[in-house]
Amino acid sequence: MKLNGKVVMVLCCLGAAAVAEAQSASYCADYARREAEYAAPAGRGMIRGGARGAAGGALFGAIAGDAGTGAAVGAIVGGVASGARNVSTRDQVYNDAYNACMRGNAP
């Protein structure tokens, strides 16, 4: 069976496009991970939230009569809440960057 040169070229291009798309998904996942890490570094939310929670807890505890316990509880609650917010931000940045990359809007 003899194939026309144009048919062979089209088949080759289709195969190359499929390979390129598979590579772009991997590239986009890596790109999105870097963007998410830059926007919301791991651990940043917990430290900042813990400090704010401790300050607020100490203030509330001082009013209630036990600043030390208030600070400890505030630090734990603030750290957990801010850590969860940081994870949410990181996930959103990852998804946005990945989708933008897959559409061809990434470097």
Residue pairs with C-beta under 8 A, 6 or more apart in sequence:
24 101
24 102
25 102
27 101
28 97
28 98
28 101
28 102
28 106
29 98
31 97
31 98
31 101
31 106
31 107
32 93
32 94
32 95
32 97
32 98
32 101
33 94
35 93
35 94
35 97
36 90
36 91
36 93
36 94
36 97
37 90
39 89
39 90
39 93
40 86
40 87
40 89
40 90
40 93
42 86
42 90
43 83
44 86
45 82
45 83
45 84
45 85
45 86
45 87
45 89
46 79
46 80
46 82
46 83
46 86
47 79
48 82
49 78
49 79
49 80
49 81
49 82
49 83
49 85
50 75
50 76
50 78
50 79
50 82
51 75
51 78
52 78
52 82
53 74
53 75
53 76
53 77
53 78
53 79
53 81
53 82
54 71
54 72
54 74
54 75
54 78
55 71
55 74
56 74
56 78
57 70
57 71
57 72
57 73
57 74
57 75
57 77
57 78
58 67
58 68
58 70
58 71
58 74
59 67
59 70
60 70
60 74
61 67
61 68
61 69
61 70
61 71
61 73
61 74
62 70
64 70
97 106
100 106
